[in-house]
Amino acid sequence: MMKIDKAILDTDKVICRNISRFDASERGLLSQNILSQLRNFVEYIADKIYSSIGLSIFSKGLPLNLLLKILFF
């Protein structure tokens, strides 16, 4: 399995684990964790898209906002 695929699957597991533990007592902390992992998930998906066409933005350390500008503007 490619590194990016493993990163996507690992991030998915972390998100699912946080959602399954979600309760009122730790709602703030779990929400922050979920949002942080969702950002990672989106970045990995974008990197997979770019690597499938022969480019890898994140391996060069470029930020997500630059990727979005490239994709949508």
MOPAC internal coordinates of N, CA, C and O (Angstrom, degrees):
PM7 1SCF
backbone

  N    0.0000 0     0.00 0     0.00 0    0    0    0
  C    1.4449 1     0.00 0     0.00 0    1    0    0
  C    1.5309 1   108.54 1     0.00 0    2    1    0
  O    1.2310 1   120.76 1   -40.04 1    3    2    1
  N    1.2987 1   116.16 1   139.96 1    3    2    1
  C    1.4573 1   121.09 1   179.70 1    5    3    2
  C    1.5311 1   110.28 1   -70.24 1    6    5    3
  O    1.2310 1   120.84 1   -25.17 1    7    6    5
  N    1.3499 1   116.00 1   154.83 1    7    6    5
  C    1.4649 1   120.50 1  -179.35 1    9    7    6
  C    1.5232 1   111.89 1   -58.11 1   10    9    7
  O    1.2310 1   120.40 1   139.70 1   11   10    9
  N    1.3172 1   116.83 1   -40.30 1   11   10    9
  C    1.4674 1   119.46 1  -177.39 1   13   11   10
  C    1.5214 1   110.75 1   -67.54 1   14   13   11
  O    1.2310 1   120.19 1   141.92 1   15   14   13
  N    1.3358 1   117.25 1   -38.08 1   15   14   13
  C    1.4672 1   119.87 1   177.81 1   17   15   14
  C    1.5263 1   110.69 1   -63.87 1   18   17   15
  O    1.2310 1   120.75 1   138.55 1   19   18   17
  N    1.3215 1   116.17 1   -41.45 1   19   18   17
  C    1.4602 1   120.06 1   178.77 1   21   19   18
  C    1.5248 1   110.36 1   -64.62 1   22   21   19
  O    1.2310 1   120.12 1   139.48 1   23   22   21
  N    1.3185 1   117.38 1   -40.52 1   23   22   21
  C    1.4668 1   120.97 1   178.79 1   25   23   22
  C    1.5246 1   110.92 1   -63.27 1   26   25   23
  O    1.2310 1   120.24 1   140.13 1   27   26   25
  N    1.3263 1   117.15 1   -39.87 1   27   26   25
  C    1.4610 1   121.05 1   178.18 1   29   27   26
  C    1.5243 1   110.09 1   -63.66 1   30   29   27
  O    1.2310 1   120.07 1   132.61 1   31   30   29
  N    1.3170 1   117.47 1   -47.39 1   31   30   29
  C    1.4627 1   121.38 1  -179.24 1   33   31   30
  C    1.5339 1   111.51 1   -65.80 1   34   33   31
  O    1.2310 1   119.95 1   139.50 1   35   34   33
  N    1.3202 1   117.69 1   -40.50 1   35   34   33
  C    1.4647 1   120.85 1   178.43 1   37   35   34
  C    1.5232 1   111.04 1   -63.79 1   38   37   35
  O    1.2310 1   120.49 1   137.39 1   39   38   37
  N    1.3183 1   116.68 1   -42.61 1   39   38   37
  C    1.4617 1   120.90 1   179.21 1   41   39   38
  C    1.5171 1   110.56 1   -65.00 1   42   41   39
  O    1.2310 1   120.27 1   140.04 1   43   42   41
  N    1.3233 1   117.10 1   -39.96 1   43   42   41
  C    1.4601 1   121.20 1   176.39 1   45   43   42
  C    1.5240 1   111.02 1   -59.09 1   46   45   43
  O    1.2310 1   120.24 1   137.14 1   47   46   45
  N    1.3228 1   117.14 1   -42.86 1   47   46   45
  C    1.4698 1   121.23 1   179.48 1   49   47   46
  C    1.5211 1   111.10 1   -63.32 1   50   49   47
  O    1.2310 1   120.49 1   138.87 1   51   50   49
  N    1.3308 1   116.66 1   -41.13 1   51   50   49
  C    1.4649 1   120.38 1   179.63 1   53   51   50
  C    1.5281 1   109.99 1   -64.66 1   54   53   51
  O    1.2310 1   120.10 1   136.37 1   55   54   53
  N    1.3212 1   117.42 1   -43.63 1   55   54   53
  C    1.4730 1   121.22 1   178.80 1   57   55   54
  C    1.5205 1   109.92 1   -61.43 1   58   57   55
  O    1.2310 1   120.33 1   132.79 1   59   58   57
  N    1.3230 1   116.98 1   -47.21 1   59   58   57
  C    1.4694 1   120.78 1  -179.39 1   61   59   58
  C    1.5281 1   111.46 1   -62.32 1   62   61   59
  O    1.2310 1   120.46 1   139.65 1   63   62   61
  N    1.3322 1   116.73 1   -40.35 1   63   62   61
  C    1.4658 1   120.64 1   178.82 1   65   63   62
  C    1.5212 1   110.25 1   -63.31 1   66   65   63
  O    1.2310 1   120.00 1   137.66 1   67   66   65
  N    1.3341 1   117.61 1   -42.34 1   67   66   65
  C    1.4654 1   120.88 1   178.44 1   69   67   66
  C    1.5165 1   111.48 1   -64.77 1   70   69   67
  O    1.2310 1   120.22 1   139.73 1   71   70   69
  N    1.3253 1   117.18 1   -40.27 1   71   70   69
  C    1.4688 1   120.49 1   179.44 1   73   71   70
  C    1.5244 1   110.37 1   -65.54 1   74   73   71
  O    1.2310 1   120.01 1   139.74 1   75   74   73
  N    1.3268 1   117.59 1   -40.26 1   75   74   73
  C    1.4630 1   120.28 1  -178.28 1   77   75   74
  C    1.5296 1   111.96 1   -68.78 1   78   77   75
  O    1.2310 1   119.99 1   154.45 1   79   78   77
  N    1.3266 1   117.62 1   -25.55 1   79   78   77
  C    1.4716 1   121.42 1   179.07 1   81   79   78
  C    1.5167 1   112.18 1   -91.33 1   82   81   79
  O    1.2310 1   119.91 1  -177.98 1   83   82   81
  N    1.3031 1   117.77 1     2.02 1   83   82   81
  C    1.4647 1   122.07 1  -173.31 1   85   83   82
  C    1.5198 1   110.87 1   -65.10 1   86   85   83
  O    1.2310 1   120.41 1   -58.24 1   87   86   85
  N    1.3251 1   116.83 1   121.76 1   87   86   85
  C    1.4608 1   121.83 1   171.48 1   89   87   86
  C    1.5223 1   108.51 1  -147.22 1   90   89   87
  O    1.2310 1   120.61 1    -5.79 1   91   90   89
  N    1.3035 1   116.44 1   174.21 1   91   90   89
  C    1.4580 1   120.90 1  -173.32 1   93   91   90
  C    1.5298 1   113.02 1   -67.09 1   94   93   91
  O    1.2310 1   119.84 1   152.28 1   95   94   93
  N    1.3233 1   117.92 1   -27.72 1   95   94   93
  C    1.4550 1   119.85 1  -174.41 1   97   95   94
  C    1.5293 1   113.22 1   -70.66 1   98   97   95
  O    1.2310 1   119.81 1   149.21 1   99   98   97
  N    1.3199 1   117.97 1   -30.79 1   99   98   97
  C    1.4603 1   121.09 1  -178.20 1  101   99   98
  C    1.5296 1   111.61 1  -122.73 1  102  101   99
  O    1.2310 1   120.30 1  -151.12 1  103  102  101
  N    1.2999 1   117.03 1    28.88 1  103  102  101
  C    1.4582 1   121.18 1  -173.81 1  105  103  102
  C    1.5204 1   112.87 1   -58.29 1  106  105  103
  O    1.2310 1   119.58 1   137.43 1  107  106  105
  N    1.3137 1   118.40 1   -42.57 1  107  106  105
  C    1.4670 1   121.12 1  -177.93 1  109  107  106
  C    1.5126 1   112.65 1   -64.31 1  110  109  107
  O    1.2310 1   120.78 1   131.21 1  111  110  109
  N    1.3132 1   116.11 1   -48.79 1  111  110  109
  C    1.4634 1   120.74 1  -179.14 1  113  111  110
  C    1.5243 1   110.94 1   -64.05 1  114  113  111
  O    1.2310 1   120.24 1   134.04 1  115  114  113
  N    1.3215 1   117.15 1   -45.96 1  115  114  113
  C    1.4626 1   119.83 1   179.82 1  117  115  114
  C    1.5242 1   111.57 1   -64.76 1  118  117  115
  O    1.2310 1   120.04 1   142.95 1  119  118  117
  N    1.3185 1   117.52 1   -37.05 1  119  118  117
  C    1.4684 1   120.43 1   177.36 1  121  119  118
  C    1.5205 1   110.94 1   -62.69 1  122  121  119
  O    1.2310 1   120.14 1   137.20 1  123  122  121
  N    1.3235 1   117.34 1   -42.80 1  123  122  121
  C    1.4618 1   120.96 1   177.45 1  125  123  122
  C    1.5254 1   110.75 1   -62.35 1  126  125  123
  O    1.2310 1   120.71 1   136.85 1  127  126  125
  N    1.3284 1   116.25 1   -43.15 1  127  126  125
  C    1.4658 1   119.83 1   179.28 1  129  127  126
  C    1.5237 1   111.14 1   -63.04 1  130  129  127
  O    1.2310 1   120.50 1   136.31 1  131  130  129
  N    1.3248 1   116.66 1   -43.69 1  131  130  129
  C    1.4652 1   120.41 1  -178.89 1  133  131  130
  C    1.5230 1   110.48 1   -63.75 1  134  133  131
  O    1.2310 1   120.18 1   134.26 1  135  134  133
  N    1.3306 1   117.26 1   -45.74 1  135  134  133
  C    1.4686 1   120.26 1   179.37 1  137  135  134
  C    1.5228 1   111.65 1   -61.97 1  138  137  135
  O    1.2310 1   120.65 1   138.54 1  139  138  137
  N    1.3151 1   116.37 1   -41.46 1  139  138  137
  C    1.4633 1   120.42 1   178.46 1  141  139  138
  C    1.5248 1   110.75 1   -62.33 1  142  141  139
  O    1.2310 1   120.42 1   135.19 1  143  142  141
  N    1.3195 1   116.80 1   -44.81 1  143  142  141
  C    1.4592 1   120.33 1  -179.91 1  145  143  142
  C    1.5231 1   112.01 1   -69.88 1  146  145  143
  O    1.2310 1   120.02 1   147.57 1  147  146  145
  N    1.3290 1   117.57 1   -32.43 1  147  146  145
  C    1.4746 1   119.70 1   175.94 1  149  147  146
  C    1.5213 1   110.95 1   -63.70 1  150  149  147
  O    1.2310 1   120.58 1   141.81 1  151  150  149
  N    1.3274 1   116.49 1   -38.19 1  151  150  149
  C    1.4657 1   119.27 1   177.24 1  153  151  150
  C    1.5266 1   110.02 1   -63.65 1  154  153  151
  O    1.2310 1   120.59 1   135.38 1  155  154  153
  N    1.3202 1   116.48 1   -44.62 1  155  154  153
  C    1.4656 1   119.98 1   177.20 1  157  155  154
  C    1.5284 1   110.51 1   -59.73 1  158  157  155
  O    1.2310 1   120.92 1   137.07 1  159  158  157
  N    1.3311 1   115.84 1   -42.93 1  159  158  157
  C    1.4656 1   121.78 1  -179.02 1  161  159  158
  C    1.5346 1   110.60 1   -59.25 1  162  161  159
  O    1.2310 1   120.93 1   133.26 1  163  162  161
  N    1.3326 1   115.82 1   -46.74 1  163  162  161
  C    1.4670 1   120.61 1   179.73 1  165  163  162
  C    1.5245 1   110.39 1   -63.03 1  166  165  163
  O    1.2310 1   120.01 1   138.60 1  167  166  165
  N    1.3261 1   117.58 1   -41.40 1  167  166  165
  C    1.4612 1   120.50 1   178.92 1  169  167  166
  C    1.5275 1   111.35 1   -63.73 1  170  169  167
  O    1.2310 1   120.15 1   138.91 1  171  170  169
  N    1.3278 1   117.32 1   -41.09 1  171  170  169
  C    1.4675 1   120.30 1   178.57 1  173  171  170
  C    1.5282 1   111.43 1   -65.36 1  174  173  171
  O    1.2310 1   120.49 1   139.72 1  175  174  173
  N    1.3312 1   116.67 1   -40.28 1  175  174  173
  C    1.4598 1   120.30 1   178.44 1  177  175  174
  C    1.5333 1   109.77 1   -63.89 1  178  177  175
  O    1.2310 1   120.52 1   135.85 1  179  178  177
  N    1.3241 1   116.60 1   -44.15 1  179  178  177
  C    1.4675 1   120.20 1   178.57 1  181  179  178
  C    1.5231 1   110.58 1   -62.48 1  182  181  179
  O    1.2310 1   120.27 1   139.57 1  183  182  181
  N    1.3252 1   117.08 1   -40.43 1  183  182  181
  C    1.4654 1   120.22 1   178.37 1  185  183  182
  C    1.5252 1   110.74 1   -64.71 1  186  185  183
  O    1.2310 1   120.39 1   142.19 1  187  186  185
  N    1.3329 1   116.85 1   -37.81 1  187  186  185
  C    1.4672 1   119.88 1   177.46 1  189  187  186
  C    1.5224 1   110.46 1   -63.75 1  190  189  187
  O    1.2310 1   120.25 1   138.78 1  191  190  189
  N    1.3178 1   117.13 1   -41.22 1  191  190  189
  C    1.4668 1   120.88 1   178.02 1  193  191  190
  C    1.5249 1   109.77 1   -61.63 1  194  193  191
  O    1.2310 1   120.71 1   131.40 1  195  194  193
  N    1.3301 1   116.25 1   -48.60 1  195  194  193
  C    1.4567 1   119.57 1  -178.90 1  197  195  194
  C    1.5165 1   112.23 1   -65.51 1  198  197  195
  O    1.2310 1   120.05 1   141.14 1  199  198  197
  N    1.3316 1   117.51 1   -38.86 1  199  198  197
  C    1.4619 1   119.27 1  -179.33 1  201  199  198
  C    1.5251 1   110.87 1   -69.62 1  202  201  199
  O    1.2310 1   120.30 1   153.34 1  203  202  201
  N    1.3326 1   117.03 1   -26.66 1  203  202  201
  C    1.4685 1   119.11 1   178.32 1  205  203  202
  C    1.5271 1   111.73 1   -70.19 1  206  205  203
  O    1.2310 1   120.37 1   160.32 1  207  206  205
  N    1.3402 1   116.90 1   -19.68 1  207  206  205
  C    1.4652 1   119.68 1   176.28 1  209  207  206
  C    1.5280 1   111.18 1  -106.56 1  210  209  207
  O    1.2310 1   120.94 1  -167.52 1  211  210  209
  N    1.3403 1   115.80 1    12.48 1  211  210  209
  C    1.4572 1   119.68 1   173.58 1  213  211  210
  C    1.5123 1   115.83 1    94.49 1  214  213  211
  O    1.2310 1   120.02 1  -171.73 1  215  214  213
  N    1.3116 1   117.57 1     8.27 1  215  214  213
  C    1.4569 1   121.15 1   178.00 1  217  215  214
  C    1.5206 1   108.71 1  -120.07 1  218  217  215
  O    1.2310 1   120.25 1   -29.93 1  219  218  217
  N    1.2948 1   117.14 1   150.07 1  219  218  217
  C    1.4551 1   120.72 1   173.99 1  221  219  218
  C    1.5141 1   108.36 1  -138.23 1  222  221  219
  O    1.2310 1   120.97 1   -83.06 1  223  222  221
  N    1.2980 1   115.76 1    96.94 1  223  222  221
  C    1.4508 1   122.31 1  -177.46 1  225  223  222
  C    1.5298 1   111.16 1   -65.11 1  226  225  223
  O    1.2310 1   120.16 1   131.71 1  227  226  225
  N    1.3298 1   117.29 1   -48.29 1  227  226  225
  C    1.4547 1   120.03 1  -170.93 1  229  227  226
  C    1.5165 1   113.62 1   -74.88 1  230  229  227
  O    1.2310 1   119.95 1   158.51 1  231  230  229
  N    1.3213 1   117.70 1   -21.49 1  231  230  229
  C    1.4538 1   118.26 1   175.62 1  233  231  230
  C    1.5245 1   110.08 1   -68.85 1  234  233  231
  O    1.2310 1   120.26 1   161.32 1  235  234  233
  N    1.3109 1   117.11 1   -18.68 1  235  234  233
  C    1.4579 1   121.44 1   176.78 1  237  235  234
  C    1.5243 1   111.58 1   -96.60 1  238  237  235
  O    1.2310 1   120.17 1  -179.96 1  239  238  237
  N    1.3341 1   117.28 1     0.04 1  239  238  237
  C    1.4547 1   121.22 1   174.76 1  241  239  238
  C    1.5126 1   115.53 1    80.47 1  242  241  239
  O    1.2310 1   119.19 1  -162.00 1  243  242  241
  N    1.3096 1   119.15 1    18.00 1  243  242  241
  C    1.4595 1   120.24 1   178.47 1  245  243  242
  C    1.5246 1   109.75 1   -78.68 1  246  245  243
  O    1.2310 1   119.69 1   -37.50 1  247  246  245
  N    1.3239 1   118.20 1   142.50 1  247  246  245
  C    1.4634 1   121.61 1  -174.86 1  249  247  246
  C    1.5292 1   113.12 1   -76.58 1  250  249  247
  O    1.2310 1   121.86 1   -15.90 1  251  250  249
  N    1.3364 1   114.05 1   164.10 1  251  250  249
  C    1.4605 1   122.08 1  -178.56 1  253  251  250
  C    1.5271 1   111.77 1   -59.77 1  254  253  251
  O    1.2310 1   119.32 1   140.25 1  255  254  253
  N    1.3306 1   118.90 1   -39.75 1  255  254  253
  C    1.4608 1   119.70 1  -177.54 1  257  255  254
  C    1.5280 1   111.80 1   -62.63 1  258  257  255
  O    1.2310 1   120.08 1   147.21 1  259  258  257
  N    1.3262 1   117.46 1   -32.79 1  259  258  257
  C    1.4641 1   120.54 1   176.00 1  261  259  258
  C    1.5181 1   110.53 1   -68.79 1  262  261  259
  O    1.2310 1   120.61 1   138.70 1  263  262  261
  N    1.3221 1   116.44 1   -41.30 1  263  262  261
  C    1.4603 1   120.85 1   177.23 1  265  263  262
  C    1.5237 1   110.41 1   -59.40 1  266  265  263
  O    1.2310 1   120.11 1   134.87 1  267  266  265
  N    1.3328 1   117.40 1   -45.13 1  267  266  265
  C    1.4614 1   120.69 1  -179.66 1  269  267  266
  C    1.5260 1   111.13 1   -63.33 1  270  269  267
  O    1.2310 1   119.94 1   142.00 1  271  270  269
  N    1.3096 1   117.71 1   -38.00 1  271  270  269
  C    1.4692 1   120.51 1   176.57 1  273  271  270
  C    1.5273 1   110.33 1   -63.35 1  274  273  271
  O    1.2310 1   120.49 1   138.54 1  275  274  273
  N    1.3152 1   116.68 1   -41.46 1  275  274  273
  C    1.4572 1   120.18 1   179.32 1  277  275  274
  C    1.5191 1   110.97 1   -64.74 1  278  277  275
  O    1.2310 1   120.72 1   137.96 1  279  278  277
  N    1.3423 1   116.24 1   -42.04 1  279  278  277
  C    1.4573 1   120.50 1  -176.41 1  281  279  278
  C    1.5296 1   113.55 1   -72.93 1  282  281  279
  O    1.2310 1   119.96 1   140.95 1  283  282  281
  N    1.3335 1   117.69 1   -39.05 1  283  282  281
  C    1.4565 1   120.20 1  -167.25 1  285  283  282
  C    1.5270 1   115.56 1  -114.99 1  286  285  283
  O    1.2310 1   119.40 1   179.54 1  287  286  285
  N    1.3296 1   118.76 1    -0.46 1  287  286  285
  C    1.4645 1   118.34 1  -179.50 1  289  287  286
  C    1.4950 1   111.21 1  -123.70 1  290  289  287
  O    1.2310 1   120.10 1   180.00 1  291  290  289

